[in-house]
Amino acid sequence: MSLPRSRIEVIQRHLLTGKEVIQVPAKSTMAGNPLTCHILDTSSGRPAGNMKISLHKLIGSSWQEVVKKITNHDGRAGQFLTQEEFTNGTYKMFFDTADYFKQHNTKGFYPYVEIVFEIENPSEHYHIPLLLSPYGYTTYRGS
């Protein structure tokens, strides 16, 4: 028996049904969706669905709102900008955590979270994850 060469092969082996292999795409593409985010509510262990988010771009010394979104049931949002609109610059995502926690009858310490980041290579995909609880949050550059 040979060892799997990739995570996809490991998943495929787990998905075996008899002799049938369920094919999983070799590569996920983010073409046309250069900026995405995902929010997990670590206090519940669930995705943070129905959270209001807004994307802003720094123009001169002022923030200009670009678009508003609401996360889906899996705590994800995308399609903030087209590939053509996605240019070098400083951006921020504003997460309305007060409204989210109010929906869940939870008192939170942070009424909102702002994550400021720089786009240096617009041809790359940028993913902004947020791990959230009522009294803390963390983020990192995702993939």
C-alpha positions in Angstrom: 0.0 0.0 0.0 1.4 3.4 -1.0 1.2 6.5 1.2 -1.0 9.4 0.0 1.0 12.2 -1.6 -1.4 15.0 -0.7 -4.3 16.0 1.6 -6.6 15.6 -1.3 -5.6 11.9 -1.6 -6.2 11.4 2.1 -9.7 12.8 1.8 -10.4 10.8 -1.3 -9.4 7.6 0.5 -11.8 8.5 3.3 -14.6 9.0 0.8 -14.2 5.6 -0.8 -17.6 3.9 -1.3 -16.8 0.3 -2.3 -14.5 0.7 -5.3 -15.8 4.1 -6.3 -13.7 7.2 -5.6 -15.4 10.5 -5.3 -13.2 13.0 -7.2 -12.3 16.2 -5.4 -11.0 19.1 -7.5 -7.2 19.2 -7.3 -7.1 23.0 -6.9 -9.6 25.5 -5.6 -9.7 28.7 -7.7 -10.5 32.1 -6.3 -10.4 33.8 -9.8 -12.7 36.7 -9.8 -13.0 36.6 -6.0 -9.7 38.1 -4.7 -10.8 39.0 -1.2 -12.8 36.7 1.1 -13.4 36.4 4.9 -14.5 33.7 7.3 -15.7 34.2 10.9 -15.8 31.5 13.5 -17.5 32.1 16.9 -15.1 30.2 19.1 -17.4 30.5 22.1 -20.0 28.3 20.4 -17.7 26.4 18.0 -19.9 27.5 15.1 -19.5 29.8 12.1 -20.7 33.3 12.7 -23.5 33.6 10.2 -25.5 36.7 9.6 -22.8 39.1 10.7 -22.7 42.5 9.1 -19.3 43.4 7.5 -18.2 46.5 5.5 -15.0 46.9 3.5 -13.3 50.3 3.4 -10.3 51.6 1.4 -8.0 54.4 2.6 -8.1 57.2 0.1 -5.6 60.0 1.1 -6.3 60.3 4.9 -10.0 59.2 4.8 -11.7 55.8 4.8 -14.1 55.3 1.9 -16.7 52.5 2.3 -16.5 50.2 -0.7 -19.2 47.6 0.0 -21.4 46.0 2.7 -21.9 42.3 3.1 -23.5 39.8 5.5 -21.9 36.5 6.2 -23.6 33.3 5.0 -24.6 30.4 7.2 -21.0 29.2 7.1 -19.7 32.5 8.4 -18.2 33.4 5.0 -18.4 36.4 2.7 -16.7 37.1 -0.6 -17.2 39.0 -3.8 -16.2 42.3 -2.1 -14.4 43.5 -5.2 -13.8 42.3 -8.8 -10.3 41.4 -9.8 -10.1 44.7 -11.7 -11.3 46.8 -8.7 -8.8 45.0 -6.4 -5.8 47.4 -6.4 -2.8 48.1 -4.2 -3.7 50.0 -1.1 -4.7 50.0 2.6 -8.1 48.4 3.4 -10.0 47.6 6.5 -12.9 45.2 7.3 -15.4 46.4 9.8 -17.2 43.6 11.7 -20.4 44.5 13.5 -19.8 42.2 16.5 -22.3 44.1 18.7 -25.2 43.3 16.4 -24.0 39.7 16.0 -23.9 39.1 19.8 -27.2 40.8 20.2 -28.8 38.3 17.8 -27.5 35.6 20.1 -28.5 37.2 23.3 -24.9 37.5 24.4 -23.0 40.4 25.9 -19.8 41.1 24.2 -16.9 43.4 25.2 -16.0 44.6 21.7 -18.8 46.4 19.9 -16.9 46.1 16.6 -13.7 44.7 15.2 -11.7 46.5 12.5 -8.9 44.7 10.7 -6.6 46.9 8.7 -4.4 45.3 6.0 -2.3 46.2 3.0 -2.7 44.8 -0.5 0.7 44.7 -2.1 0.1 42.1 -4.9 -3.5 42.3 -6.2 -2.9 39.2 -8.3 -2.8 37.1 -5.1 -5.9 35.9 -3.2 -6.3 37.6 0.3 -8.4 35.9 3.0 -9.2 37.6 6.2 -10.3 35.2 9.0 -11.7 36.3 12.3 -11.8 34.0 15.3 -14.3 35.6 17.7 -15.6 35.3 21.2 -17.5 37.7 23.5 -14.3 38.8 25.2 -11.6 38.3 22.6 -10.7 37.9 18.9 -7.8 37.1 16.7 -6.9 37.1 13.1 -4.2 36.2 10.6 -3.6 36.3 6.9 -5.4 33.2 5.6 -5.2 31.4 2.3 
